[in-house]
Amino acid sequence: MIARYEELDWQKTRMGELMLRRRADPATGEMIYEVRLEDEYLMSSLFTVAEEELATLGLAAATGDRLNVLVGGLGLGYTAVTALGDARVARLEVIDALPAVIGWHERKLLPVSAKLVDDSRTTLTHDDFFAVMRGAPGRRHDAILLDVDHSPRHTLDPSHADLYTEAGLTALARHLADRGVFALWSDDPPDDEFLQTLGAVFDDSRAHVVDFDNRLTGGVSSNTVYVGVKR
């Protein structure tokens, strides 16, 4: 019998104490995986719809075959695995700043880990996504999917904030191929000011509201997925 809460991993990171735990849903017995950073509740396998829609909506805007996709933020792996479900994806690189998170998947601790790491198209890279985007482009990507911060206004680290400016998005766009797509997950409702900034850099920029059933509240919750296509 598994304890209601089981700590699968705990590590001290440069951003604070990081914990991966799982618990059994008392009603269904389902295993639910949760990640906390210090006192912040980051993610749960109870809520994966918006993470999956980040990949679905982002890649729906991409054109061509043999897509080269970059994911910023590994987390529980649902965005990356959903992207791999698109047969056009030839290469998928996931960048995460925390080696502990990469290690979870390499050790296959999470429900989608095996599907992710056993796919030959996948590369997991320990790096600072935001620093990479500020740097000179190397391989250009057909799509960049980002799920790290809570929203453009609520970042996990102050050093991330510059990405969500016009200058930061312009730097990111240099890492995209022609007609490449940038898609971003946000926990906040659509932000008109950020959408205006996105539209200054990308064509056909829009905010998609993603609704999902919230089993904790018994109601419906919403996230936002922003999508822009490179000019």
Accessible surface in RSA format (square Angstrom, percent):
REM  Atomic radii and reference values for relative SASA: ProtOr
REM  Chains: A
REM  Algorithm: Lee & Richards
REM  Probe-radius: 1.40
REM  Slices: 20
REM RES _ NUM      All-atoms   Total-Side   Main-Chain    Non-polar    All polar
REM                ABS   REL    ABS   REL    ABS   REL    ABS   REL    ABS   REL
RES MET A   1   235.85 122.1 147.86  97.9  88.00 209.5 132.86 113.0 102.99 136.5
RES ILE A   2    47.74  27.2  29.16  21.7  18.58  44.8  36.26  26.1  11.48  31.2
RES ALA A   3    62.88  57.8  45.74  70.6  17.14  39.0  58.05  81.8   4.82  12.8
RES ARG A   4   122.32  51.4 111.57  56.9  10.75  25.6  60.52  82.7  61.80  37.5
RES TYR A   5    96.69  45.1  79.24  45.1  17.44  45.4  54.40  40.9  42.29  52.1
RES GLU A   6    57.52  33.0  54.61  41.3   2.91   6.9  20.33  39.3  37.19  30.4
RES GLU A   7   102.12  58.6  72.46  54.8  29.65  70.6  23.85  46.1  78.26  63.9
RES LEU A   8    35.55  19.8  16.60  11.9  18.95  47.6  19.76  13.9  15.78  42.5
RES ASP A   9    21.03  14.7  15.83  15.8   5.20  12.3   5.19  12.2  15.84  15.8
RES TRP A  10   112.78  45.3  95.50  46.2  17.28  40.6  85.35  45.5  27.44  44.5
RES GLN A  11    66.66  37.3  63.74  46.6   2.92   7.0  18.21  38.8  48.46  36.8
RES LYS A  12   148.21  72.3 118.78  72.9  29.43  70.1  93.59  84.2  54.62  58.2
RES THR A  13    25.96  18.5   7.96   8.1  18.01  42.9  17.57  23.6   8.39  12.7
RES ARG A  14   151.77  63.7 100.73  51.4  51.04 121.5  81.35 111.2  70.43  42.7
RES MET A  15    35.36  18.3  10.88   7.2  24.49  58.3  14.90  12.7  20.46  27.1
RES GLY A  16    12.02  14.8   0.00   N/A  12.02  14.8  10.63  29.2   1.39   3.1
RES GLU A  17    70.82  40.7  68.45  51.8   2.37   5.6   6.04  11.7  64.78  52.9
RES LEU A  18     2.12   1.2   1.69   1.2   0.43   1.1   1.69   1.2   0.43   1.1
RES MET A  19    50.15  26.0  49.92  33.0   0.22   0.5  46.61  39.6   3.54   4.7
RES LEU A  20     0.00   0.0   0.00   0.0   0.00   0.0   0.00   0.0   0.00   0.0
RES ARG A  21    51.45  21.6  51.45  26.2   0.00   0.0   3.82   5.2  47.63  28.9
RES ARG A  22    63.84  26.8  63.81  32.5   0.04   0.1   0.10   0.1  63.74  38.6
RES ARG A  23    19.65   8.3  19.65  10.0   0.00   0.0   1.92   2.6  17.73  10.7
RES ALA A  24    20.77  19.1  19.69  30.4   1.08   2.5  19.69  27.7   1.08   2.9
RES ASP A  25    21.19  14.8  20.00  19.9   1.19   2.8   0.41   1.0  20.78  20.7
RES PRO A  26   107.05  78.0  64.95  59.2  42.09 153.0  76.55  63.2  30.50 189.5
RES ALA A  27    95.25  87.6  52.61  81.2  42.65  97.0  62.77  88.4  32.49  86.1
RES THR A  28    95.22  67.7  56.73  57.5  38.49  91.7  65.50  88.0  29.72  44.9
RES GLY A  29    44.53  54.9   0.00   N/A  44.53  54.9  28.52  78.3  16.01  35.8
RES GLU A  30    73.87  42.4  62.81  47.5  11.06  26.3  39.70  76.8  34.16  27.9
RES MET A  31    61.32  31.8  48.17  31.9  13.15  31.3  46.09  39.2  15.23  20.2
RES ILE A  32     0.27   0.2   0.27   0.2   0.00   0.0   0.27   0.2   0.00   0.0
RES TYR A  33    19.85   9.3  19.85  11.3   0.00   0.0   2.53   1.9  17.32  21.3
RES GLU A  34     6.87   3.9   6.61   5.0   0.27   0.6   0.00   0.0   6.87   5.6
RES VAL A  35     2.79   1.8   2.79   2.5   0.00   0.0   2.79   2.4   0.00   0.0
RES ARG A  36    67.09  28.2  67.00  34.2   0.10   0.2  12.25  16.7  54.84  33.2
RES LEU A  37     9.78   5.4   9.42   6.7   0.36   0.9   9.42   6.6   0.36   1.0
RES GLU A  38    89.30  51.3  72.77  55.1  16.53  39.4  34.32  66.4  54.98  44.9
RES ASP A  39   131.20  91.9 114.57 114.0  16.63  39.3  33.66  79.2  97.54  97.3
RES GLU A  40    75.98  43.6  71.68  54.2   4.30  10.2  32.18  62.2  43.80  35.8
RES TYR A  41    88.36  41.3  71.62  40.7  16.75  43.6  69.71  52.4  18.65  23.0
RES LEU A  42    34.72  19.3  12.59   9.0  22.14  55.6  12.60   8.8  22.12  59.5
RES MET A  43    52.09  27.0  45.63  30.2   6.45  15.4  46.97  39.9   5.11   6.8
RES SER A  44     3.27   2.8   0.00   0.0   3.27   7.5   0.00   0.0   3.27   4.6
RES SER A  45    19.69  16.6   6.14   8.2  13.55  31.2   5.53  11.8  14.16  19.8
RES LEU A  46    22.27  12.4   2.61   1.9  19.66  49.4   3.82   2.7  18.45  49.7
RES PHE A  47    38.39  19.2  34.73  21.5   3.66   9.5  36.22  22.0   2.17   6.2
RES THR A  48    20.58  14.6  19.50  19.8   1.08   2.6   2.63   3.5  17.95  27.1
RES VAL A  49    63.91  42.1  63.00  57.0   0.90   2.2  63.00  54.7   0.90   2.4
RES ALA A  50     1.05   1.0   0.54   0.8   0.50   1.1   0.54   0.8   0.50   1.3
RES GLU A  51    32.36  18.6  32.36  24.5   0.00   0.0  13.60  26.3  18.76  15.3
RES GLU A  52    56.19  32.3  56.19  42.5   0.00   0.0  12.21  23.6  43.98  35.9
RES GLU A  53    52.71  30.3  52.71  39.9   0.00   0.0   8.39  16.2  44.32  36.2
RES LEU A  54     0.00   0.0   0.00   0.0   0.00   0.0   0.00   0.0   0.00   0.0
RES ALA A  55     0.05   0.0   0.00   0.0   0.05   0.1   0.05   0.1   0.00   0.0
RES THR A  56    65.61  46.7  57.15  57.9   8.46  20.2  52.66  70.7  12.95  19.6
RES LEU A  57    37.86  21.1  34.05  24.4   3.81   9.6  34.10  24.0   3.76  10.1
RES GLY A  58     0.00   0.0   0.00   N/A   0.00   0.0   0.00   0.0   0.00   0.0
RES LEU A  59     5.01   2.8   4.99   3.6   0.03   0.1   5.00   3.5   0.01   0.0
RES ALA A  60    80.55  74.1  41.21  63.6  39.34  89.5  51.69  72.8  28.86  76.4
RES ALA A  61    33.98  31.2  14.46  22.3  19.52  44.4  25.62  36.1   8.36  22.1
RES ALA A  62     6.71   6.2   0.64   1.0   6.07  13.8   0.89   1.3   5.82  15.4
RES THR A  63    98.99  70.4  83.84  85.0  15.16  36.1  70.99  95.3  28.00  42.3
RES GLY A  64    47.90  59.1   0.00   N/A  47.90  59.1  36.92 101.3  10.98  24.6
RES ASP A  65   113.61  79.6  92.75  92.3  20.87  49.3  26.22  61.7  87.39  87.2
RES ARG A  66   188.44  79.1 171.67  87.5  16.78  39.9  69.24  94.6 119.21  72.2
RES LEU A  67     1.39   0.8   1.39   1.0   0.00   0.0   1.39   1.0   0.00   0.0
RES ASN A  68    17.14  11.8  16.97  16.4   0.18   0.4  15.58  37.5   1.56   1.5
RES VAL A  69     0.00   0.0   0.00   0.0   0.00   0.0   0.00   0.0   0.00   0.0
RES LEU A  70     1.61   0.9   1.61   1.2   0.00   0.0   1.61   1.1   0.00   0.0
RES VAL A  71     0.56   0.4   0.56   0.5   0.00   0.0   0.56   0.5   0.00   0.0
RES GLY A  72     0.00   0.0   0.00   N/A   0.00   0.0   0.00   0.0   0.00   0.0
RES GLY A  73    10.72  13.2   0.00   N/A  10.72  13.2   6.17  16.9   4.55  10.2
RES LEU A  74     9.01   5.0   0.49   0.3   8.52  21.4   1.31   0.9   7.69  20.7
RES GLY A  75    13.46  16.6   0.00   N/A  13.46  16.6  10.93  30.0   2.52   5.6
RES LEU A  76     9.77   5.4   6.66   4.8   3.11   7.8   6.66   4.7   3.11   8.4
RES GLY A  77     1.20   1.5   0.00   N/A   1.20   1.5   0.15   0.4   1.05   2.4
RES TYR A  78    34.55  16.1  31.49  17.9   3.06   8.0  22.19  16.7  12.36  15.2
RES THR A  79     8.64   6.1   7.19   7.3   1.45   3.4   5.69   7.6   2.95   4.5
RES ALA A  80     1.40   1.3   0.61   0.9   0.79   1.8   0.61   0.9   0.79   2.1
RES VAL A  81    19.07  12.5  15.47  14.0   3.60   8.7  15.47  13.4   3.60   9.8
RES THR A  82    39.55  28.1  26.28  26.6  13.27  31.6  26.06  35.0  13.50  20.4
RES ALA A  83     0.05   0.0   0.00   0.0   0.05   0.1   0.05   0.1   0.00   0.0
RES LEU A  84    11.77   6.6   5.29   3.8   6.48  16.3   5.59   3.9   6.18  16.6
RES GLY A  85    67.04  82.7   0.00   N/A  67.04  82.7  35.99  98.8  31.05  69.6
RES ASP A  86    33.92  23.8  25.37  25.3   8.55  20.2  16.92  39.8  17.00  17.0
RES ALA A  87   103.02  94.7  67.74 104.5  35.28  80.2  75.37 106.1  27.64  73.2
RES ARG A  88    68.13  28.6  61.95  31.6   6.18  14.7  43.26  59.1  24.86  15.1
RES VAL A  89     3.06   2.0   0.00   0.0   3.06   7.4   0.16   0.1   2.90   7.9
RES ALA A  90    28.30  26.0   8.24  12.7  20.07  45.6  14.68  20.7  13.63  36.1
RES ARG A  91    61.79  25.9  61.71  31.5   0.08   0.2  27.92  38.2  33.87  20.5
RES LEU A  92     0.00   0.0   0.00   0.0   0.00   0.0   0.00   0.0   0.00   0.0
RES GLU A  93    27.46  15.8  27.46  20.8   0.00   0.0   0.08   0.2  27.38  22.4
RES VAL A  94     1.07   0.7   0.22   0.2   0.85   2.1   0.22   0.2   0.85   2.3
RES ILE A  95     6.73   3.8   6.24   4.7   0.48   1.2   6.24   4.5   0.48   1.3
RES ASP A  96    15.89  11.1  13.47  13.4   2.42   5.7   3.56   8.4  12.33  12.3
RES ALA A  97    27.95  25.7  18.22  28.1   9.73  22.1  18.84  26.5   9.11  24.1
RES LEU A  98    16.64   9.3  16.64  11.9   0.00   0.0  16.64  11.7   0.00   0.0
RES PRO A  99    77.20  56.3  70.67  64.4   6.53  23.8  71.35  58.9   5.86  36.4
RES ALA A 100     5.95   5.5   1.18   1.8   4.77  10.8   5.04   7.1   0.91   2.4
RES VAL A 101     8.08   5.3   8.08   7.3   0.00   0.0   8.08   7.0   0.00   0.0
RES ILE A 102    13.29   7.6  13.29   9.9   0.00   0.0  13.29   9.6   0.00   0.0
RES GLY A 103    16.79  20.7   0.00   N/A  16.79  20.7  16.59  45.5   0.20   0.5
RES TRP A 104     1.06   0.4   1.06   0.5   0.00   0.0   1.06   0.6   0.00   0.0
RES HIS A 105     0.00   0.0   0.00   0.0   0.00   0.0   0.00   0.0   0.00   0.0
RES GLU A 106   109.66  63.0  85.96  65.0  23.69  56.4  28.82  55.8  80.83  66.0
RES ARG A 107   130.71  54.9 104.88  53.5  25.83  61.5  58.14  79.5  72.57  44.0
RES LYS A 108   102.14  49.8  79.72  48.9  22.42  53.4  46.88  42.2  55.26  58.9
RES LEU A 109    44.96  25.0  34.43  24.6  10.53  26.5  37.95  26.7   7.01  18.9
RES LEU A 110     8.36   4.7   0.02   0.0   8.34  21.0   1.45   1.0   6.91  18.6
RES PRO A 111    77.64  56.6  35.62  32.5  42.01 152.7  48.03  39.7  29.61 184.0
RES VAL A 112    19.00  12.5  17.70  16.0   1.30   3.1  19.00  16.5   0.00   0.0
RES SER A 113     0.08   0.1   0.08   0.1   0.00   0.0   0.08   0.2   0.00   0.0
RES ALA A 114    44.94  41.3  43.41  67.0   1.53   3.5  43.71  61.6   1.23   3.3
RES LYS A 115   137.24  67.0 122.59  75.2  14.65  34.9  78.92  71.0  58.32  62.1
RES LEU A 116     0.00   0.0   0.00   0.0   0.00   0.0   0.00   0.0   0.00   0.0
RES VAL A 117    42.78  28.2  16.77  15.2  26.02  62.7  18.78  16.3  24.00  65.1
RES ASP A 118    95.67  67.0  61.74  61.5  33.93  80.2  32.63  76.8  63.04  62.9
RES ASP A 119    34.93  24.5  24.95  24.8   9.98  23.6  11.61  27.3  23.31  23.2
RES SER A 120   116.84  98.7  76.27 101.8  40.57  93.4  57.13 121.7  59.71  83.6
RES ARG A 121    64.02  26.9  56.18  28.6   7.84  18.7  33.48  45.8  30.54  18.5
RES THR A 122    23.67  16.8   2.02   2.0  21.65  51.6   2.02   2.7  21.65  32.7
RES THR A 123    59.97  42.7  56.04  56.8   3.93   9.4  39.01  52.4  20.96  31.7
RES LEU A 124    35.99  20.0   9.58   6.9  26.41  66.4   9.58   6.7  26.41  71.1
RES THR A 125    36.15  25.7  32.90  33.4   3.25   7.7  31.31  42.0   4.84   7.3
RES HIS A 126   108.61  59.4  84.98  59.1  23.63  60.4  54.40  56.1  54.21  63.1
RES ASP A 127    61.38  43.0  54.96  54.7   6.42  15.2   8.42  19.8  52.96  52.8
RES ASP A 128    42.88  30.0  40.12  39.9   2.76   6.5  17.36  40.9  25.51  25.4
RES PHE A 129     5.86   2.9   4.18   2.6   1.68   4.4   4.18   2.5   1.68   4.8
RES PHE A 130     5.98   3.0   5.54   3.4   0.45   1.2   5.54   3.4   0.45   1.3
RES ALA A 131    44.38  40.8  35.55  54.9   8.83  20.1  36.53  51.4   7.85  20.8
RES VAL A 132    45.30  29.8  36.84  33.4   8.46  20.4  43.87  38.1   1.44   3.9
RES MET A 133     1.50   0.8   1.26   0.8   0.25   0.6   1.32   1.1   0.18   0.2
RES ARG A 134   110.47  46.4  86.00  43.8  24.48  58.3  58.19  79.5  52.28  31.7
RES GLY A 135    35.24  43.5   0.00   N/A  35.24  43.5  31.45  86.3   3.79   8.5
RES ALA A 136    97.43  89.6  62.56  96.5  34.87  79.3  68.35  96.3  29.09  77.1
RES PRO A 137    39.27  28.6  19.16  17.5  20.10  73.1  19.19  15.8  20.08 124.8
RES GLY A 138    58.55  72.2   0.00   N/A  58.55  72.2  40.36 110.8  18.18  40.7
RES ARG A 139   141.69  59.5 117.89  60.1  23.80  56.7  41.52  56.8 100.17  60.7
RES ARG A 140   121.14  50.9 105.49  53.8  15.65  37.3  30.98  42.3  90.16  54.6
RES HIS A 141    11.39   6.2  11.39   7.9   0.00   0.0   1.50   1.5   9.89  11.5
RES ASP A 142    36.05  25.3  35.25  35.1   0.80   1.9   3.27   7.7  32.79  32.7
RES ALA A 143     0.00   0.0   0.00   0.0   0.00   0.0   0.00   0.0   0.00   0.0
RES ILE A 144     0.00   0.0   0.00   0.0   0.00   0.0   0.00   0.0   0.00   0.0
RES LEU A 145     0.00   0.0   0.00   0.0   0.00   0.0   0.00   0.0   0.00   0.0
RES LEU A 146     0.00   0.0   0.00   0.0   0.00   0.0   0.00   0.0   0.00   0.0
RES ASP A 147    33.15  23.2  23.06  23.0  10.09  23.9   2.60   6.1  30.55  30.5
RES VAL A 148    39.71  26.1  22.79  20.6  16.92  40.8  27.12  23.6  12.59  34.1
RES ASP A 149     3.16   2.2   1.21   1.2   1.96   4.6   1.50   3.5   1.66   1.7
RES HIS A 150    43.37  23.7  43.25  30.1   0.13   0.3  31.89  32.9  11.48  13.4
RES SER A 151     2.27   1.9   0.92   1.2   1.36   3.1   2.25   4.8   0.02   0.0
RES PRO A 152    16.85  12.3   5.84   5.3  11.01  40.0   5.84   4.8  11.01  68.4
RES ARG A 153   141.91  59.6 109.59  55.9  32.32  77.0  52.00  71.1  89.90  54.5
RES HIS A 154   100.18  54.8  94.63  65.8   5.55  14.2  68.65  70.7  31.53  36.7
RES THR A 155    39.70  28.2  14.35  14.6  25.35  60.4   2.07   2.8  37.63  56.9
RES LEU A 156    36.94  20.6  12.09   8.6  24.85  62.5  12.49   8.8  24.45  65.8
RES ASP A 157    31.43  22.0  30.83  30.7   0.59   1.4   0.61   1.4  30.82  30.7
RES PRO A 158   118.71  86.5 102.65  93.6  16.06  58.4 107.93  89.1  10.78  67.0
RES SER A 159    58.67  49.6  43.26  57.7  15.42  35.5  48.92 104.2   9.76  13.7
RES HIS A 160     6.47   3.5   6.47   4.5   0.00   0.0   2.67   2.8   3.80   4.4
RES ALA A 161    49.46  45.5  45.08  69.6   4.38  10.0  45.25  63.7   4.21  11.1
RES ASP A 162    61.16  42.8  55.64  55.4   5.52  13.1  42.29  99.5  18.87  18.8
RES LEU A 163     6.19   3.4   4.82   3.5   1.37   3.4   6.19   4.3   0.00   0.0
RES TYR A 164    15.57   7.3   6.65   3.8   8.92  23.2   6.54   4.9   9.03  11.1
RES THR A 165    65.27  46.4  61.15  62.0   4.13   9.8  61.74  82.9   3.53   5.3
RES GLU A 166    94.94  54.5  91.27  69.1   3.67   8.7  24.03  46.5  70.91  57.9
RES ALA A 167    77.97  71.7  62.60  96.6  15.37  35.0  69.76  98.2   8.20  21.7
RES GLY A 168    10.31  12.7   0.00   N/A  10.31  12.7   9.21  25.3   1.10   2.5
RES LEU A 169     0.00   0.0   0.00   0.0   0.00   0.0   0.00   0.0   0.00   0.0
RES THR A 170    56.83  40.4  56.45  57.2   0.38   0.9  47.10  63.3   9.73  14.7
RES ALA A 171    13.06  12.0  12.35  19.1   0.71   1.6  12.35  17.4   0.71   1.9
RES LEU A 172     0.00   0.0   0.00   0.0   0.00   0.0   0.00   0.0   0.00   0.0
RES ALA A 173     9.37   8.6   9.32  14.4   0.05   0.1   9.37  13.2   0.00   0.0
RES ARG A 174   120.20  50.5 117.45  59.9   2.74   6.5  52.64  71.9  67.56  40.9
RES HIS A 175     6.13   3.4   6.13   4.3   0.00   0.0   1.98   2.0   4.15   4.8
RES LEU A 176     0.00   0.0   0.00   0.0   0.00   0.0   0.00   0.0   0.00   0.0
RES ALA A 177    26.76  24.6  24.37  37.6   2.39   5.4  26.76  37.7   0.00   0.0
RES ASP A 178   128.00  89.7 108.73 108.2  19.27  45.6  33.05  77.8  94.95  94.7
RES ARG A 179   122.89  51.6 118.29  60.3   4.60  10.9  53.87  73.6  69.02  41.8
RES GLY A 180     1.56   1.9   0.00   N/A   1.56   1.9   1.56   4.3   0.00   0.0
RES VAL A 181     0.00   0.0   0.00   0.0   0.00   0.0   0.00   0.0   0.00   0.0
RES PHE A 182     0.68   0.3   0.55   0.3   0.13   0.3   0.55   0.3   0.13   0.4
RES ALA A 183     0.00   0.0   0.00   0.0   0.00   0.0   0.00   0.0   0.00   0.0
RES LEU A 184     2.17   1.2   2.17   1.6   0.00   0.0   2.17   1.5   0.00   0.0
RES TRP A 185    25.82  10.4  25.24  12.2   0.58   1.4  25.24  13.5   0.58   0.9
RES SER A 186     0.32   0.3   0.32   0.4   0.00   0.0   0.00   0.0   0.32   0.4
RES ASP A 187    72.52  50.8  60.43  60.2  12.08  28.6   2.29   5.4  70.22  70.0
RES ASP A 188    38.20  26.8  37.50  37.3   0.70   1.7  12.56  29.6  25.63  25.6
RES PRO A 189   105.23  76.7  95.55  87.1   9.68  35.2 101.74  84.0   3.49  21.7
RES PRO A 190    56.51  41.2  36.85  33.6  19.65  71.4  36.85  30.4  19.65 122.1
RES ASP A 191    22.70  15.9  16.06  16.0   6.64  15.7  15.47  36.4   7.23   7.2
RES ASP A 192   116.52  81.6 106.28 105.8  10.24  24.2  37.29  87.8  79.23  79.0
RES GLU A 193   112.26  64.5 105.96  80.2   6.30  15.0  38.51  74.5  73.75  60.2
RES PHE A 194    10.39   5.2   6.59   4.1   3.80   9.9  10.00   6.1   0.39   1.1
RES LEU A 195    46.94  26.1  44.85  32.1   2.09   5.3  44.89  31.5   2.06   5.5
RES GLN A 196   141.81  79.3 128.54  93.9  13.27  31.6  46.50  99.0  95.31  72.3
RES THR A 197    31.41  22.3  26.19  26.6   5.22  12.4   9.39  12.6  22.02  33.3
RES LEU A 198     0.26   0.1   0.26   0.2   0.00   0.0   0.26   0.2   0.00   0.0
RES GLY A 199    23.62  29.1   0.00   N/A  23.62  29.1  14.58  40.0   9.04  20.2
RES ALA A 200    48.59  44.7  21.94  33.9  26.65  60.6  31.27  44.0  17.32  45.9
RES VAL A 201    14.76   9.7   6.16   5.6   8.61  20.7   9.78   8.5   4.99  13.5
RES PHE A 202     2.07   1.0   0.00   0.0   2.07   5.4   0.00   0.0   2.07   5.9
RES ASP A 203    44.50  31.2  41.00  40.8   3.50   8.3  15.23  35.9  29.27  29.2
RES ASP A 204    84.68  59.3  59.56  59.3  25.12  59.4  29.00  68.2  55.69  55.5
RES SER A 205    31.01  26.2   9.96  13.3  21.05  48.5   0.00   0.0  31.01  43.4
RES ARG A 206   119.62  50.2 117.99  60.1   1.62   3.9  32.29  44.1  87.33  52.9
RES ALA A 207    29.01  26.7   3.41   5.3  25.60  58.2   3.41   4.8  25.60  67.8
RES HIS A 208    51.90  28.4  47.46  33.0   4.45  11.4  28.78  29.7  23.12  26.9
RES VAL A 209    82.55  54.3  54.08  49.0  28.47  68.6  54.08  47.0  28.47  77.2
RES VAL A 210    12.24   8.1   9.02   8.2   3.22   7.8  12.24  10.6   0.00   0.0
RES ASP A 211    86.80  60.8  66.01  65.7  20.78  49.1  18.66  43.9  68.14  68.0
RES PHE A 212    24.95  12.5  16.24  10.1   8.71  22.7  24.95  15.1   0.00   0.0
RES ASP A 213   112.28  78.7  98.06  97.6  14.22  33.6  28.69  67.5  83.59  83.4
RES ASN A 214    19.65  13.5  18.00  17.4   1.65   4.0   0.33   0.8  19.31  18.7
RES ARG A 215   121.46  51.0  90.85  46.3  30.61  72.9  60.05  82.1  61.41  37.2
RES LEU A 216   112.89  62.9  77.99  55.8  34.90  87.7  80.16  56.3  32.73  88.1
RES THR A 217   102.95  73.2  64.72  65.6  38.23  91.1  69.54  93.4  33.42  50.5
RES GLY A 218    73.55  90.7   0.00   N/A  73.55  90.7  36.06  99.0  37.49  84.0
RES GLY A 219    33.47  41.3   0.00   N/A  33.47  41.3  30.43  83.5   3.03   6.8
RES VAL A 220   103.00  67.8  68.29  61.8  34.71  83.6  68.29  59.3  34.71  94.1
RES SER A 221    31.70  26.8  25.53  34.1   6.17  14.2  18.87  40.2  12.83  18.0
RES SER A 222    55.17  46.6  36.34  48.5  18.82  43.4  21.72  46.2  33.45  46.9
RES ASN A 223    12.30   8.5  10.97  10.6   1.34   3.2   1.06   2.5  11.25  10.9
RES THR A 224     0.80   0.6   0.80   0.8   0.00   0.0   0.00   0.0   0.80   1.2
RES VAL A 225     0.00   0.0   0.00   0.0   0.00   0.0   0.00   0.0   0.00   0.0
RES TYR A 226     1.03   0.5   0.77   0.4   0.26   0.7   0.35   0.3   0.68   0.8
RES VAL A 227     5.79   3.8   5.79   5.2   0.00   0.0   5.79   5.0   0.00   0.0
RES GLY A 228     0.00   0.0   0.00   N/A   0.00   0.0   0.00   0.0   0.00   0.0
RES VAL A 229     9.00   5.9   9.00   8.2   0.00   0.0   9.00   7.8   0.00   0.0
RES LYS A 230    40.12  19.6  40.12  24.6   0.00   0.0  26.53  23.9  13.59  14.5
RES ARG A 231   149.06  62.6 109.66  55.9  39.39  93.8  76.22 104.2  72.83  44.1
END  Absolute sums over single chains surface
CHAIN  1 A    10556.8       7985.8       2570.9       5529.9       5026.8
END  Absolute sums over all chains
TOTAL         10556.8       7985.8       2570.9       5529.9       5026.8
